Amino acid sequence: MVAIIVGIVLIAFTVFAALPGGLAWGAEIIAFLKGCAPVLAAFVGLISVFIGIADLKDKNEAKKEEEAGKEG
């Protein structure tokens, strides 16, 4: 319950900070998002490649185990 309340408070603060009548941080938020988007995209891409490689290894291992099970 506390986590939900904290989440709602933080979301409300974010909206308040971005609105022109509030803290008017809208331009800074947009600049931050523009700056972090390429870095975040590269990070997500790198993780996706690692997950893909691990998935291929798991499929190959499962195939070998299946073939070994048929032989024995």
SERO-4910 file (N, C-alpha, C, O; in steps of 0.05 Angstrom, whole numbers):
BEGIN
 pado doro    nc1    nc2    nc3   cac1   cac2   cac3    cc1    cc2    cc3    oc1    oc2    oc3
  Met    A     16    -24      0      0      0      0     17     25      0     11     45    -13
  Val    A     39     24     15     57     47     17     70     52    -11     73     75    -19
  Ala    A     77     31    -25     89     34    -51     71     47    -71     79     63    -87
  Ile    A     45     40    -69     25     53    -87     23     83    -81     22     99   -100
  Ile    A     22     90    -56     20    118    -48     44    133    -57     42    155    -67
  Val    A     68    122    -52     92    135    -60     93    139    -91    101    160   -101
  Gly    A     85    118   -105     84    120   -134     65    142   -144     72    156   -163
  Ile    A     42    144   -132     23    164   -140     34    192   -134     31    210   -150
  Val    A     47    195   -111     59    221   -103     81    229   -123     82    252   -132
  Leu    A     97    210   -130    119    216   -149    108    222   -177    119    240   -191
  Ile    A     88    208   -186     76    215   -212     63    242   -211     66    258   -230
  Ala    A     50    249   -189     38    276   -187     60    297   -187     56    318   -199
  Phe    A     82    292   -173    104    312   -174    115    315   -202    121    338   -210
  Thr    A    117    293   -216    128    294   -244    110    311   -261    119    328   -277
  Val    A     84    307   -259     65    322   -275     66    352   -267     67    370   -284
  Phe    A     67    357   -241     69    385   -231     94    398   -241     94    422   -249
  Ala    A    117    384   -241    142    396   -249    142    402   -279    155    421   -287
  Ala    A    128    386   -295    129    390   -324    109    411   -333    113    423   -355
  Leu    A     89    417   -318     68    436   -326     80    465   -325     96    471   -308
  Pro    A     71    482   -344     80    510   -344     73    525   -318     89    542   -310
  Gly    A     51    519   -306     43    533   -282     58    523   -257     58    536   -236
  Gly    A     70    500   -259     84    488   -236    113    497   -235    118    521   -235
  Leu    A    131    478   -235    159    485   -235    170    492   -263    192    502   -265
  Ala    A    154    487   -283    161    493   -311    188    480   -319    205    493   -332
  Trp    A    191    455   -313    215    440   -321    212    426   -347    228    409   -354
  Gly    A    191    432   -362    185    419   -387    208    418   -407    214    397   -418
  Ala    A    221    441   -411    243    442   -430    267    425   -421    279    412   -437
  Glu    A    272    426   -395    294    410   -384    288    380   -386    306    363   -391
  Ile    A    263    373   -382    255    345   -384    258    335   -413    268    313   -418
  Ile    A    250    351   -432    253    344   -460    282    342   -468    290    324   -482
  Ala    A    299    360   -458    328    359   -464    340    334   -452    357    321   -465
  Phe    A    332    326   -428    342    302   -416    334    277   -432    350    260   -437
  Leu    A    308    276   -440    299    254   -456    313    252   -483    320    230   -492
  Lys    A    318    275   -495    333    275   -521    362    265   -516    373    251   -534
  Gly    A    374    272   -494    401    263   -489    404    234   -481    423    221   -488
  Cys    A    384    224   -466    387    197   -456    375    176   -476    381    152   -473
  Ala    A    359    184   -495    347    165   -514    368    149   -529    365    124   -530
  Pro    A    389    160   -541    408    144   -556    423    125   -537    429    102   -545
  Val    A    430    134   -513    444    117   -495    426     94   -486    435     71   -485
  Leu    A    401    100   -480    382     79   -472    377     59   -494    376     35   -489
  Ala    A    375     69   -519    371     52   -542    395     33   -546    391      9   -552
  Ala    A    419     43   -543    443     26   -545    444      5   -523    451    -18   -528
  Phe    A    437     13   -499    437     -5   -476    416    -28   -480    422    -51   -476
  Val    A    392    -20   -489    371    -40   -494    379    -58   -517    374    -83   -516
  Gly    A    391    -47   -538    401    -63   -560    422    -83   -552    421   -106   -560
  Leu    A    440    -75   -535    461    -92   -525    450   -115   -509    458   -138   -512
  Ile    A    431   -109   -491    418   -130   -475    403   -149   -493    403   -173   -488
  Ser    A    390   -139   -514    375   -156   -532    394   -175   -547    387   -198   -551
  Val    A    417   -166   -554    436   -183   -568    445   -205   -548    447   -229   -556
  Phe    A    451   -198   -523    459   -218   -504    437   -239   -499    443   -263   -496
  Ile    A    412   -230   -498    390   -248   -493    387   -266   -518    381   -290   -515
  Gly    A    390   -255   -541    388   -271   -566    409   -293   -567    404   -315   -575
  Ile    A    434   -286   -560    456   -305   -560    450   -327   -539    454   -351   -545
  Ala    A    441   -320   -515    435   -339   -495    412   -358   -504    412   -382   -498
  Asp    A    392   -347   -518    370   -363   -528    380   -383   -549    371   -406   -548
  Leu    A    397   -374   -567    408   -393   -586    424   -415   -573    422   -439   -581
  Lys    A    440   -409   -553    455   -429   -538    436   -449   -524    441   -473   -524
  Asp    A    414   -438   -512    395   -456   -499    381   -474   -519    377   -498   -513
  Lys    A    374   -464   -542    361   -481   -562    380   -503   -572    372   -525   -576
  Asn    A    405   -496   -576    425   -516   -585    429   -537   -563    431   -561   -570
  Glu    A    430   -529   -538    433   -548   -516    409   -566   -514    412   -590   -509
  Ala    A    385   -555   -517    361   -571   -515    360   -591   -539    351   -614   -535
  Lys    A    369   -582   -562    369   -600   -585    388   -623   -581    382   -646   -587
  Lys    A    412   -617   -569    431   -638   -564    421   -658   -543    424   -682   -546
  Glu    A    407   -648   -522    396   -665   -502    374   -683   -513    371   -706   -506
  Glu    A    358   -672   -531    336   -687   -544    348   -709   -561    338   -732   -561
  Glu    A    369   -703   -576    382   -723   -593    395   -745   -575    394   -769   -582
  Ala    A    407   -737   -553    419   -756   -535    398   -774   -522    402   -798   -517
  Gly    A    374   -763   -517    352   -779   -506    341   -799   -525    333   -821   -517
  Lys    A    341   -792   -551    331   -811   -571    351   -834   -575    342   -856   -580
  Glu    A    377   -828   -573    397   -849   -577    397   -869   -554    402   -893   -558
  Gly    A    393   -859   -529    396   -876   -506    371   -889   -498    370   -904   -478
***
